[in-house]
Amino acid sequence: MQNKRWAALVATMAVSSIVLFGGWSFYRHQMIETPLQSTIQQIDKVQQAKVVWDPKQVEIELSIDPGADVRTVVQEVKRQANNEQNKRKVTIKINNEHTTPELEHWWSQALFPVTEAMAHRNYGDIPVQLNKLAEGSGVAVKTEMDNEYVYVTLTAEKGKGSKIMLLPLNGESMGVWPNEQSNKTMA
């Protein structure tokens, strides 16, 4: 008789847990993620959007048309997400499905001066350095900035590919040595 009670209790707890957590997952997906995702996909120049809703943040992956005004698209996505996110941090990632090996190689060469400018918060050096590197390389560079990101768009000559980077302004400062602690008070 005692074993039947334990079995019934365990079965009741298992069914209740499945219903509660399954119900929450279903609600989150159908009532929060899917509407936000469809709203973002309706933004001009957004090809595809994927929304992942976590307890502390909302992560949005975007595929954007080549040649789009990235800053305008990202600001609109942030505006839409902020309406829905309930004080969660919004993180935006760009899928670079139109990139080429040549653009990747060019960006890897440009990464050091860009990283140095970001680390020293000399954001005005980024367009200067990128345009200097782009001369005669067949890569067109477009840079923009707002209060959250430096936007870098690279386009291969004759529109054969593009690469978009969002460089966050509030990122951690980078240390040189593996055990070095970043010091937020230093500029």
Residue pairs with C-beta under 8 A, 6 or more apart in sequence:
28 53
32 53
32 84
33 51
33 52
33 53
35 84
36 51
36 53
36 58
36 80
36 81
36 84
37 49
37 50
37 51
39 80
39 84
40 46
40 49
40 51
40 60
40 62
40 77
40 80
40 81
41 48
41 49
43 73
43 76
43 77
43 80
44 68
44 73
45 64
45 65
45 68
45 69
45 73
46 62
46 63
46 64
46 65
46 73
46 77
47 63
47 64
47 65
48 62
48 63
48 95
49 60
49 61
49 62
49 63
49 77
50 60
50 61
51 58
51 59
51 60
52 58
52 59
52 60
52 61
53 88
54 88
55 88
56 88
56 89
57 88
57 89
57 90
57 91
58 81
58 84
58 85
58 88
58 89
58 90
58 91
59 91
59 93
60 77
60 81
60 90
60 91
60 92
60 93
61 93
61 94
61 95
62 73
62 74
62 77
62 92
62 93
62 94
62 95
63 94
63 95
63 97
64 70
64 73
64 94
64 164
66 98
66 155
66 159
66 161
66 162
67 155
67 159
67 162
70 94
70 144
70 151
70 153
70 164
70 166
71 144
71 146
71 149
71 151
74 92
74 149
74 151
74 166
75 146
77 92
78 90
78 92
78 148
81 90
82 90
92 166
93 166
94 164
94 165
94 166
96 162
96 163
96 164
98 161
98 162
98 163
99 161
99 162
99 163
100 156
100 160
100 161
102 138
102 139
102 156
102 161
103 139
103 154
103 156
103 161
103 162
103 163
104 163
106 133
106 137
106 139
106 154
107 154
107 163
107 165
109 133
110 129
110 130
110 133
113 125
113 126
113 129
113 130
113 133
114 126
114 129
114 130
114 152
114 167
115 174
116 125
117 123
117 125
117 126
117 129
118 126
118 150
118 167
118 171
119 173
119 174
121 187
123 145
123 150
123 169
126 143
126 150
126 152
126 167
127 141
127 143
130 141
130 143
130 152
131 141
134 140
134 141
138 156
138 157
139 154
139 155
139 156
139 157
140 154
140 155
140 156
140 157
141 152
141 153
141 154
142 151
142 152
142 153
142 155
143 150
143 151
143 152
143 153
144 150
144 151
145 151
145 169
147 169
148 168
148 169
148 170
149 166
149 167
149 168
149 169
150 166
150 167
150 169
151 164
151 165
151 166
151 167
152 164
152 165
152 167
153 162
153 163
153 164
153 165
154 162
154 163
154 164
154 165
155 161
155 162
156 162
172 182
173 182
173 183
173 184
173 186
174 182
175 181
175 182
